[in-house]
Amino acid sequence: MSISSYHNGDLLFVQASQQPLSQMIAQSTQNQTTVNVNYTHVAILEKSHDNFFVMHATHNKGCIRQKLTDFLHDQDTNVDVYRLCQKKLNYDTIINRAKALLGSPYNTSFDPDEPGYYCSSFIYEIFKPEHFFNLIPMQFGPRNTVLPDWKRYYALLHLPIPNGKLGNNPNSLLQDQRFQLISQIRI
C-alpha cells in the first residue's frame, strides 16, 4: 500500500526491538493483544495536504510532532499501520487534541498519577472523550510478578512500581477487533 493512502488518525505501532526498554515492555505486555505481534511503541499519524507527520510521546523528547520520514528513520524495527474501524470519529478534533499535548513531558514512571505521558497514554488521552480505549491493570512481569529489570529501573527513579494501577500499553490498545491492519512499513 502506498504511503499516500494513509489517513489522518491512523495509528503506527512499532514492533519490539532489541533496545533494553523495548525488551522490558515486550516481556511485560506480550500477552495483552489479539494480534500475533508484540508492540512497544505507538503514535498517531497526521496527514496535512500531501505531508505526513507523527505525534507521539518519546522517552528523550517528550510529546513531539515530527515528519513521518524522521519518525521512521528513528525506528530499528518494522512499523505496522492500523486504522480504526466500526466507528466514525472526527479525526481533525483528535489531531487537534494531540497538538494541544505537544511539549508535555514524557512520563518515565508510567504512573498515571505522575505528570506527562508515555506513548500509549498519549494515544489514550487524545481519544478519551470518545471513550474508545479502556484502562487495564498495568503489569511489569508475567502473572502479577515484577521482572528484575523493572525493579532496577524503578530503583533508579526512586519511585514505587505502579504494578496493578490502571494504565495501558501499545498491546492493550489492540485488545479488541476495532482495528484493521493497513500495511507494514519495513525498516
C-alpha positions as CSV (number, residue, x, y, z in Angstrom):
1,M,0.0,0.0,0.0
2,S,1.3,3.4,-0.9
3,I,2.0,5.9,1.8
4,S,-0.3,8.4,0.1
5,S,-3.3,6.2,1.0
6,Y,-2.7,6.6,4.8
7,H,-5.3,8.6,6.6
8,N,-5.4,11.3,9.3
9,G,-5.6,9.4,12.6
10,D,-4.0,6.1,11.5
11,L,-2.1,4.6,14.4
12,L,1.5,3.5,14.0
13,F,2.5,0.5,16.1
14,V,6.2,-0.1,16.4
15,Q,7.3,-3.8,16.9
16,A,9.5,-4.7,19.8
17,S,13.2,-4.1,19.2
18,Q,16.4,-5.2,20.9
19,Q,16.6,-1.9,22.9
20,P,16.5,-2.5,26.7
21,L,13.3,-0.5,27.4
22,S,11.6,-2.1,24.4
23,Q,12.5,-5.6,25.7
24,M,11.2,-4.8,29.2
25,I,7.9,-3.6,27.8
26,A,7.7,-6.6,25.4
27,Q,8.3,-9.1,28.2
28,S,5.6,-7.5,30.4
29,T,2.9,-6.9,27.8
30,Q,3.3,-9.5,25.1
31,N,0.0,-11.4,26.0
32,Q,-2.2,-8.3,26.1
33,T,-3.2,-8.2,22.4
34,T,-5.3,-10.1,20.0
35,V,-2.7,-9.9,17.2
36,N,0.4,-12.1,16.9
37,V,2.9,-9.2,17.0
38,N,4.3,-7.6,20.1
39,Y,4.4,-3.8,20.0
40,T,6.3,-1.5,22.4
41,H,5.5,2.0,20.9
42,V,2.5,3.7,19.3
43,A,2.0,7.0,17.6
44,I,-0.7,8.8,15.6
45,L,-0.4,9.9,12.0
46,E,-1.4,13.4,10.8
47,K,-2.0,13.9,7.1
48,S,-1.8,17.5,6.2
49,H,-2.3,18.0,2.5
50,D,0.4,15.8,1.0
51,N,2.6,15.9,4.1
52,F,2.7,13.3,6.8
53,F,3.6,13.9,10.5
54,V,3.7,11.7,13.5
55,M,2.7,12.8,17.0
56,H,3.8,10.7,20.0
57,A,5.5,10.6,23.4
58,T,9.2,9.9,23.3
59,H,11.5,9.0,26.1
60,N,14.1,11.6,25.2
61,K,12.0,14.4,23.8
62,G,8.6,14.2,25.5
63,C,5.5,14.7,23.4
64,I,6.5,15.7,19.9
65,R,5.4,16.2,16.3
66,Q,7.8,15.1,13.6
67,K,7.9,14.3,9.9
68,L,6.9,10.7,9.2
69,T,10.2,10.2,7.4
70,D,12.1,11.3,10.6
71,F,10.0,9.0,12.8
72,L,10.7,6.0,10.5
73,H,14.4,6.9,10.5
74,D,14.4,6.7,14.3
75,Q,13.0,3.1,14.3
76,D,15.0,0.0,14.2
77,T,12.1,-2.4,13.7
78,N,9.0,-2.6,11.5
79,V,6.1,-0.3,11.9
80,D,2.5,-1.5,11.4
81,V,-0.2,0.9,10.3
82,Y,-3.6,0.3,11.8
83,R,-6.9,2.1,11.1
84,L,-9.8,2.2,13.5
85,C,-13.0,0.8,12.0
86,Q,-16.6,0.3,13.0
87,K,-16.9,3.8,14.4
88,K,-16.9,7.3,12.8
89,L,-14.6,9.7,14.6
90,N,-13.7,13.3,13.9
91,Y,-10.0,12.9,13.3
92,D,-9.5,16.7,12.9
93,T,-10.6,17.1,16.6
94,I,-8.4,14.2,17.7
95,I,-5.4,15.6,15.9
96,N,-6.0,19.0,17.5
97,R,-6.1,17.3,20.9
98,A,-2.8,15.7,20.1
99,K,-1.3,19.0,19.1
100,A,-2.5,20.5,22.4
101,L,-0.4,17.9,24.3
102,L,2.8,18.7,22.4
103,G,5.6,19.9,24.6
104,S,4.3,17.8,27.6
105,P,7.0,15.8,29.3
106,Y,7.5,12.0,29.0
107,N,6.1,10.1,31.9
108,T,9.2,7.9,32.7
109,S,7.4,6.3,35.7
110,F,4.3,5.1,33.6
111,D,2.4,6.0,36.8
112,P,-0.9,7.8,35.9
113,D,-0.5,9.9,39.0
114,E,2.7,11.4,37.7
115,P,2.9,14.3,35.2
116,G,3.3,13.7,31.5
117,Y,2.5,10.9,29.0
118,Y,4.1,7.7,27.8
119,C,3.3,6.6,24.3
120,S,0.1,4.7,24.8
121,S,-1.2,7.1,27.5
122,F,-0.8,9.9,24.9
123,I,-3.0,8.0,22.5
124,Y,-5.5,7.1,25.2
125,E,-5.7,10.8,26.2
126,I,-6.4,12.1,22.8
127,F,-9.2,9.5,22.3
128,K,-10.6,9.8,25.8
129,P,-13.7,11.9,25.1
130,E,-14.8,9.2,22.6
131,H,-14.5,6.5,25.4
132,F,-12.7,4.4,22.8
133,F,-10.0,2.7,24.8
134,N,-10.1,1.0,28.2
135,L,-7.6,1.1,31.0
136,I,-6.3,-2.1,32.4
137,P,-4.2,-3.0,35.5
138,M,-0.6,-2.5,34.5
139,Q,1.8,-5.4,34.6
140,F,5.6,-5.4,34.9
141,G,6.0,-9.1,34.6
142,P,4.0,-12.3,34.0
143,R,1.3,-13.4,36.4
144,N,1.5,-10.3,38.6
145,T,5.2,-10.6,39.2
146,V,7.8,-7.8,38.6
147,L,10.7,-8.5,36.4
148,P,14.2,-7.8,37.8
149,D,14.9,-5.2,35.1
150,W,11.8,-3.2,36.2
151,K,12.9,-3.4,39.8
152,R,16.2,-1.8,38.8
153,Y,14.5,0.7,36.6
154,Y,12.2,2.0,39.4
155,A,15.1,1.9,42.0
156,L,16.9,4.4,39.8
157,L,13.8,6.6,39.6
158,H,13.3,6.3,43.4
159,L,9.6,5.5,42.8
160,P,7.4,2.6,43.6
161,I,6.4,0.3,40.8
162,P,2.8,1.1,39.7
163,N,2.0,-2.6,39.3
164,G,-1.7,-3.1,39.2
165,K,-2.6,0.6,38.7
166,L,-4.9,1.4,35.8
167,G,-3.0,2.3,32.6
168,N,-2.3,0.9,29.2
169,N,0.4,-0.1,26.7
170,P,0.5,-0.4,22.9
171,N,-0.6,-4.0,23.0
172,S,-3.6,-3.3,25.3
173,L,-4.8,-0.7,22.8
174,L,-5.3,-3.6,20.3
175,Q,-7.3,-5.8,22.7
176,D,-10.4,-5.6,20.6
177,Q,-11.3,-6.1,17.0
178,R,-11.9,-2.4,16.1
179,F,-8.7,-2.2,14.1
180,Q,-7.7,-3.1,10.6
181,L,-4.0,-3.6,9.7
182,I,-3.5,-1.3,6.7
183,S,0.2,-2.0,5.9
184,Q,3.6,-2.8,7.3
185,I,6.5,-0.4,6.8
186,R,9.6,-2.5,6.8
187,I,12.6,-0.9,8.4
